[in-house]
Every structure is written in C-alpha cells, then in structure tokens.
Amino acid sequence: MGIDMKRLSRILTLSVLLIAIPAIGQDLIFDTDEFASWQYPAGLVNVTDEGVTVKRFGATENAVADIDDHSSITIGQFGSRPARTPTNQFSADRIRDQDETTYWKPNPNDPLQLWWIELDLGRVVVADKVRVIFPDEEGARPFSFFSVFASPGIPVFGSIQPQIVYERIGRPINNNTSQVVEFNLSMTGLNSAEGAHLDLSSTMNFDLVRFIRFEATGATPDAALAEIEVDGVGFNLSSMVGTPTRREDEEPHWGGTTWTSKDRDCEGCGKGSGADEMLDEDVGFRTWTIEGSDKGDWRKSGVWQTIDFGSIFRIDRVIFFPIVAGRSPVIYGFERDKQGSWSIFDFLTSDGSPSNRADPVTEGPFHYDVLSQVENSGRHMFDFRFPPLDMRLLLWRVTKPQQFHRALQLFVYHAEGYPRQVEIESDDLSLGGARSIRRIEWEGEIPEGTRIEVDTQTGNGFDSITRYFLVNGNEITKQAWEAQRSRNRGPVVEEEVRDDTWSAWSDPHRFSGQEFQSPSPRRWMRARVRLISEDPNVMPILRSLRIVANLPLIAEGVSGIISPNEAPLDSLQSFNYVIHPSLPATVTLRHTLDRVARSQLNRLAASGRIPAVTDSLVNVTTDSLVRVSLTTPLRAAFGAMESVARTTFTMSPRRAIFDVRFVQGVDLHGMLDMLEAAVNDVTVTLDAGQQAAVRTPVLELVESDAGFNHIRIDLPERADSLSFGQVSVGGVPVEATVEPSSDGALLINLPMTVLADSVDVAFETRLIRSPSVFRVDVSRAEDDDNAQGVVPLKFGADQVHVPDVAMGRELITNFTHKVVFTPNSDGINDTYEVAFTLVRPQVEVEIKIYSLDGQLVAELNEPDIESNRPVYTWDGLVGGKPVPPGVYLTRIEMKTDARNQSMQKPLHVVY
C-alpha cells in the first residue's frame, strides 16, 4: 500500500546535545626502547641503555680490527680468505683476533717456502705503519728471520694467472729477538704541484695497503706470530657514504650520497664512470672515468664529483688519487690507456648552509667555500691537511678539462674528537588520536658547548594511491596498464602517501620545554633530533623525549584569518580576526526517544507489530550532498531509511537539513495515526546547550570537543593604542569581557563555550612592522594551560602588510615635540618632550640639543621603558642651572646598518 505523503508533512526539530570531554594530560614519552626503531646512522650513532650516544673518532684507526666489516673483489686466490697460509690454515685467523695470547705457528715439518701468511684488510687503507707482534713463551718464540710485504691490491694487467705486486716494506737487520717490530710506510717519486693546504713533499709517510704478507726467510725453532696490526691514518668517512651501490647491496652506511656527471659519461666506460668507484675503497678494478672537454662552464664540461656525507663532520684531511698520464707508478694495470693530466682542479667544501645561487643538479642547493685550487705538474697523489672544518659536502672539479680523465680513490678523514652534528629521525608516529601538543621536553647529558634541537612535522592522515607497473619494473598509468597484454602486466601496488594536512619541518625547538612549533592538534607526528657540539671533546647524550600534550579543545583544529591584510603605517586601523573551528567529516549521534514516543513504540512492540525499541547510533556525514544511511529504532518497521545531507555551512557546519524518505515500506497506517511522527524534513541544529522539549526522537552527540571560551591574540606591537571593539559568535554579537595583559596581548573571555561557530573579534591598533604577524591561541578559562594554537586559514592569513615599511621610506614616523617650553620649575611646561614611532626595530637614535652657533648643549638619554613609541625628555638644565632663554636646535640622528637619517627641529626656551 502506498504512503500518503501529505501525512508526512510535519517538520520536527531535533536538537543536538554536545557533550564536552575534559582535557586530560596525554603526554607521549620516547626513550631508548623507542629510539632504537628510529632512523639513524648505526655505528656513528648508537642507542644503548645509556641513551643516544655518538662515536668519538681517534687520531688513528687499527685497520685489522674491523676486517670482518669489509669485503672486496678477489684476485685469483688473493682475498679469498681474510688470513691465508699454506701451513696450519686452521690457526691463521689468530693473527687478526686482537688477542696477543693466541698465535699462528707454521708446521715445522713443512718446507720453509710454505712459512708465509697473508692478511687481507678487505679494502684499501691509507696507512703509515705496519706492526708484527710475536709471542715469547715456552713453545712460541719470535721469528728471527722474516720479511714483511705490502700491496694495494691492484692486479697486474696481462698476466696469465691473476697476480698482484708486493713491495717489501721491511725486515730485521739482525736476528730478531723483539716481540714487537714496526715498519714505516712511505710513497716516493711525487712530482711538484701548488695549492692551499697541500703537502708538497716528494716523499709521503704513508702508502696504500690492502694485503700484508709475512714470510719467514730462515727457520726459527717454535716460531710463532701473534698479531699483525696496520695503523690507518684516521677514519675514512668515504667508506660510510650511502652511495647508490651500498644502498642497493644493503651495506652499512651513514646516509648521504654521491653523484657525478654520469649523464656525460664517455662511451664504453660502463660502470667505471660512476661516482661510487671513488669511494669504494677498492683500487684493483674500478675507477672513476669520464671524457671531458672545456665547454666554458665546468658544470657542463662534466669532470666533477659531489659527496654528501649525511652529517656534519669535523674533517681535517683529504687524500686524492687521480690517474695522471705517465706519472702513476702505483697503478700498474691502469697505465695502459690514455690518461688526463689533471693540470688544474679545485676542492670546495660546504657545511650544508643553503644557497640560492648554487646549481641543485650539480652541487646541490648549498653554499660552498674554496678549500684549495691546485696547479699540477704531474703529481699523482694529493694530501690536503688543514685545521678541522665543519663539513657536510665535498666537491672537486676540473674547471678546464681537456682529456680523458680517470681517478682511483678519494679518502676523507675525520679529526680527532666528536662530529659537529648528527641526526636521528622517527617514522610517522601515531598520536593515538588528535592531540593538542603544547611543548617538547627532553632529558639527557648536555655538557657546556653542546646542545640538542628538535624539528617536527604534523599531519592528520594519509591518502592511498594505486601504482601500476610492467613486468620490467617500469611504472605506467592505469589506462596504459589495462591496455597491456596480461603477460606484460606487472604488479599493482597500493601505497599510502601523506595527505595535504601534513606540515613542512618546523622551526627548531632549541631548548627543552619550548612551545610546540608545528600545527596542532594533529593525529600524526614525525620528529627529527639533532645532537650538536661546538667542542670536539664533548657531545650530548639524549635519554628521552617528551611530547607534552592534551586532548585538543577542537580535535579537527582551529584556523583563523585577519582582515584587512594591508594597513597604513602607524595609523589607528580597525581589524577583524575570525576564528573558525573545524568539525570532523563524520559526527556520531545517539538516537534517543522522549517519554511519550517511547511509550507509544513500546505498545507497538508489545503487540508484536515492531521489535522492542532501543536507542541506537547514527553516523551523520557533514560533507555537503553526501548520502548516508541511518540506523534507527524504527528500522524494522519502516525498512531501510536513507537521507541526503545538504549542508548550509561554508567553513564550519552549523545546520544540516536531512530530507528523509522511506525506501522500503510496510503497513504504516496505524503507526502513523498513533505517532503523528511522520517525518518529511528534519533540521539538526549544532548549537551547544539548546534542546527543545519535543515528543520526537532526540539526537545526542556521543563524542565531541571540549570547546573554548577564552581567546588570546598576541599583537605584533606593544598595545599602546589598542582599542577593543566587539565579539560575534556565529554572526551574533555577544557580551565578551577583556582582561588586562602585562605583555600587551588581547585577552578575551567569551560568555559561552564555542564548538562549531565562527568567532569574529574586532579591535583597533597601530602597526609599524611589515609583515605584522598576529598569533592567536584559544583555551578554556578554567584550564588556560591547555591552549590550542590557531593556524592560518591559508598561507599569510595571520599577517598584515604595511607597504610604507616595506618600501623603506622612513625610519621613524609620527614625530612630535614641544616647540616652546619654560624650565622655571613652576610646574607648568617645565619639561621638553620628544616622541616618535620606531618603524624598524634595529634603529639607533641620538637626540642632541645645540645652540645656534653649533655648540652642544645637552644630549637626551634613551627612555628606560621599552616601547615602539619612546618619549625622550629634558628638564632644561645644564650643570644644574637652567639654560638661557633663546632659540635652540633639536637634532635627531637615526642610524641602521643600511643607512642613516637625520632631522632638525627648532626649540624655543622662554621664561
């Protein structure tokens, strides 16, 4: 049977009762358990029970101690094992176990020719000393006759079997009886060159070493070898740069990366032209290779490399090995091809400071300083030593390349002590719902000369995107993917990306307890912590990070905008700051019944015509024109109920009108007659505290915000001329009160709690800065410690520009002074006053009184009270006596770093 729509014409008004949730402390604490899951350069930064600590670098490094952390290409049998010997191989690793009580002994029954052992460092090391250590006990004595050899691990080109060349670095002059024998390393035959910080010696006190070979040259009873040690000249930071190869192979690294002019590679150079090869600590197979020519701009010529170390280190040494034509005796195999001369090249450094003039493709958006400009006369090794520099990036370039260029390796060494700055960073952290973050605190050890800084990002959620791939891994569009044959289609990947509520990195939090700098409230946060040291001997230790938060007053946030956005200089101007609370996309309502309606429905239920009546929940979407499904106590009788929500709000919904219709009908005649509750249009009012006494179901908001009734507006200037107007809530003027403020802020108490309505605050003030920024917080008067920041509705919505300031026409304005005064101590006009408004904060002002013949009479002191409109005074006395009557000149001089201004005004002294 059809429904008589005329009987569904009654309009029922349903009130929404907003239930406030009290603000409860919701602090989040991160300690070492959580820090362990953050992103950090492991090994440089270590997370232990003590806290987050940082590696301290020594002056030298024992290259044998960490052999297991390195690996390189084998050359035949060379490098197949860390320690290799043809006799008693089972004990060979004892020569590298850092334990002098264990040792390797050759089998006395083997011929002397087999009494050798070879140690592979796993990478090439710049070392200045090799040390052999022998035991001296019953059954294990020092070798009396032996030689020690070293090799950088470069294969000999053209040999039938893979071979390397060893050079003897030393042997005992007489029969050895010492337990410890050391051999110094050196590199000779270096040509000349010129450049800052460059060691120009023809012989260097170090060499490249990968393999060490110990050979017995005579039989010694019970001969044994306990340890071989190799002293590297320091920690090579190049070994921990996050090059593409290290990342691809999932090798340990400390972040950063490196890049070079790979898009201008020489044809046929293959992988040898990549930037990785300069930092891989391997000189045996791969080199940096490129063919360059002078194109007028070194960036276009293509002979350069940029290295980003990922953190800011204290670097004091760089060793560079280019392959110079006919001059590189160490590179046996590479001398077979044409080489460049490397006649002129530069090294530049950066601490990561930004630059607007740099090329982001070549050197990155950073400012660089020249470290050294080299003019080369055939030298093939360059050792730069300099006082420790704060360095994050290193760039070398050949400014006028003319030939085919190759280079072997670049070693970069950290000075003794701690790095300048390291960072750890969290993932995107769920705050467990919306949180209003008030400040950030941390605990740890922060010695003098160190500090901790924290940056943050906040957001509300993520969007899901779908990506389509071919079987070869190339990403294509959905349409292109659907057009492919099934055998060509690759995976379809769902990926979560941040939505547009996420902020950029905040300004740094520079001290524990500082006010939170990112937009809040939010549901997600990311944190980045910097450990910084001004002193290489100390470094801070981070133990915990505390996010001090509350449940937000308005979970979806509060935005604001000030108008007008331009104002004249130092003129009383009317402003309106409008605050817009945001409601969530969906609100949950409880559908309850009043006494009469419940009684009527219960009678129907008792007769079996409908099920028992219970309260239920209704999810109402506040977006405009969104279809929603309502589950009500009448669903069994009326069938499925649907509605279209048509909202009448722009920023915050105040009223939603639901056009309800019954989709699936049953016999409704008796029920409609009894209830007279046929519903055609339902108006839901979202005003707080208004509940009509109706006989119809009542909608009650199950979860809601606490709301606010207190507003603080921090004015950009001291409020010397502030005038409060009025406050409107939801477009209706209300009786708000203003509290006095010692710091010049505008404090407003509202007569009601605001949850959804806009609040318009009208006031007048003067502006002398451009842009002038209005910072606003809202809170509850009974709990003003839980303040929530108002974020700009759009970029710049919290700013007012003053064009006259931006154009820089005047340094002061609104100058006033007394033209005539009478310093006769009669209490009337006894004081001379000069007043003006400072347009710029960093203006130095001098006010002096001169006689007409140019003699200085008096200088007015600066007022003790800080103000944007200072008042200078003079009592007319000089040496305790009144000045003679007459005409004087008041000279005002204004000085800034950029320019100066002055003005003169006449002054009449009469009696």
C-alpha positions, 0 to 999 in steps of 0.5 A: 500500500502506498504512503500518503505523503501529505501525512508526512508533512510535519517538520520536527526539530531535533536538537543536538546535545554536545557533550564536552570531554575534559582535557586530560594530560596525554603526554607521549614519552620516547626513550631508548626502547623507542629510539632504537626503531628510529632512523639513524646512522648505526655505528656513528650513532648508537642507542644503548641503555645509556641513551643516544650516544655518538662515536668519538673518532681517534687520531688513528684507526687499527685497520685489522680490527674491523676486517670482518666489516669489509669485503672486496673483489678477489684476485685469483686466490688473493682475498679469498680468505681474510688470513691465508697460509699454506701451513696450519690454515686452521690457526691463521685467523689468530693473527687478526683476533686482537688477542696477543695470547693466541698465535699462528705457528707454521708446521715445522715439518713443512718446507720453509717456502710454505712459512708465509701468511697473508692478511687481507684488510678487505679494502684499501687503507691509507696507512703509515705503519705496519706492526708484527707482534710475536709471542715469547713463551715456552713453545712460541718464540719470535721469528728471527728471520722474516720479511714483511710485504705490502700491496694495494691490491691492484692486479697486474694487467696481462698476466696469465694467472691473476697476480698482484705486486708486493713491495717489501716494506721491511725486515730485521737487520739482525736476528730478531729477538723483539716481540714487537717490530714496526715498519714505516710506510712511505710513497716516493717519486711525487712530482711538484704541484701548488695549492692551499693546504697541500703537502708538497713533499716528494716523499709521503709517510704513508702508502696504500695497503690492502694485503700484508704478507709475512714470510719467514726467510730462515727457520726459527725453532717454535716460531710463532706470530701473534698479531699483525696490526696496520695503523690507518691514518684516521677514519675514512668517512668515504667508506660510510657514504650511502652511495647508490651501490651500498644502498642497493647491496644493503651495506652499512652506511651513514646516509648521504650520497654521491653523484657525478656527471654520469649523464656525460659519461664517455662511451664504453666506460660502463660502470667505471664512470660512476661516482661510487668507484671513488669511494669504494675503497677498492683500487684493483678494478674500478675507477672513476672515468669520464671524457671531458672537454672545456665547454666554458662552464665546468658544470657542463664540461662534466669532470666533477664529483659531489659527496654528501656525507649525511652529517656534519663532520669535523674533517681535517684531511683529504687524500686524492688519487687521480690517474695522471698520464705517465706519472702513476707508478702505483697503478700498474694495470691502469697505465695502459690507456690514455690518461688526463693530466689533471693540470688544474682542479679545485676542492670546495667544501660546504657545511650544508648552509643553503644557497640560492645561487648554487646549481641543485643538479650539480652541487646541490642547493648549498653554499660552498667555500674554496678549500684549495685550487691546485696547479699540477705538474704531474703529481699523482697523489694529493694530501690536503691537511688543514685545521678541522672544518665543519663539513657536510659536502665535498666537491672537486672539479676540473674547471678546464678539462681537456682529456680523458680523465680517470681517478682511483680513490678519494679518502676523507678523514675525520679529526680527532674528537666528536662530529659537529652534528648528527641526526636521528629521525622517527617514522610517522608516529601515531598520536593515538588520536588528535592531540593538542601538543603544547611543548617538547621536553627532553632529558639527557647529558648536555655538557657546556658547548653542546646542545640538542634541537628538535624539528617536527612535522604534523599531519592528520592522515594519509591518502592511498594511491594505486601504482601500476607497473610492467613486468620490467619494473617500469611504472605506467598509468592505469589506462596504459596498464589495462591496455597491456597484454596480461603477460606484460602486466606487472604488479599493482601496488597500493601505497599510502602517501601523506595527505595535504594536512601534513606540515613542512619541518618546523622551526627548531625547538632549541631548548627543552620545554619550548612551545610546540612549533608545528600545527596542532592538534594533529593525529600524526607526528614525525620528529627529527633530533639533532645532537650538536657540539661546538667542542670536539671533546664533548657531545650530548647524550639524549635519554628521552623525549617528551611530547607534552600534550592534551586532548585538543579543545577542537580535535579537527583544529582551529584556523583563523584569518585577519582582515584587512591584510594591508594597513597604513603605517602607524595609523589607528586601523580597525581589524577583524580576526575570525576564528573558525573551528573545524568539525570532523567529516563524520559526527556520531549521534545517539538516537534517543526517544522522549517519554511519550514516543517511547511509550507509544513504540513500546505498545507497538512492540508489545503487540508484536507489530515492531521489535522492542525499541532501543536507542541506537547510533547514527553516523551523520556525514557533514560533507555537503550532498553526501548520502548516508544511511541511518540506523534507527529504532524504527528500522524494522518497521519502516525498512531501510531509511536513507537521507541526503545531507545538504549542508548550509555551512561554508567553513564550519557546519552549523545546520544540516537539513536531512530530507528523509524518505522511506525506501522500503515500506510496510503497513504504516497506517496505524503507526502513523495515526498513533505517532503523528511522527511522520517525518518529511524534513528534519533540521539538526541544529549544532548549537551547544546547550539548546534542546527543545522539549519535543515528543520526537526522537532526540539526537545526542552527540556521543563524542565531541570537543571540549570547546573554548571560551577564552581567546588570546591574540598576541599583537605584533606591537606593544598595545599602546593604542589598542582599542577593543571593539566587539565579539560575534559568535556565529554572526551574533554579537555577544557580551565578551569581557577583556582582561588586562595583559602585562605583555600587551596581548588581547585577552578575551573571555567569551560568555559561552563555550564555542564548538562549531561557530565562527568567532569574529573579534574586532579591535583597533591598533597601530602597526609599524612592522611589515609583515605584522604577524598576529598569533592567536591561541584559544583555551578554556578559562578554567584550564588556560594551560591547555591552549590550542594554537590557531593556524592560518586559514591559508598561507599569510592569513595571520599577517598584515602588510604595511607597504610604507615599511616595506618600501623603506621610506622612513625610519621613524614616523609620527614625530612630535615635540614641544616647540616652546617650553619654560624650565622655571620649575613652576610646574607648568611646561617645565619639561621638553618632550620628544616622541616618535614611532620606531618603524624598524626595530634595529634603529639607533637614535641620538637626540642632541640639543645645540645652540645656534652657533653649533655648540652642544648643549645637552644630549637626551638619554634613551627612555628606560621603558621599552616601547615602539613609541619612546618619549625622550625628555629634558628638564632644561638644565645644564650643570644644574642651572637652567639654560638661557632663554633663546632659540635652540636646535633639536637634532635627531640622528637615526642610524641602521646598518643600511643607512642613516637619517637625520632631522632638525627641529627648532626649540624655543626656551622662554621664561 
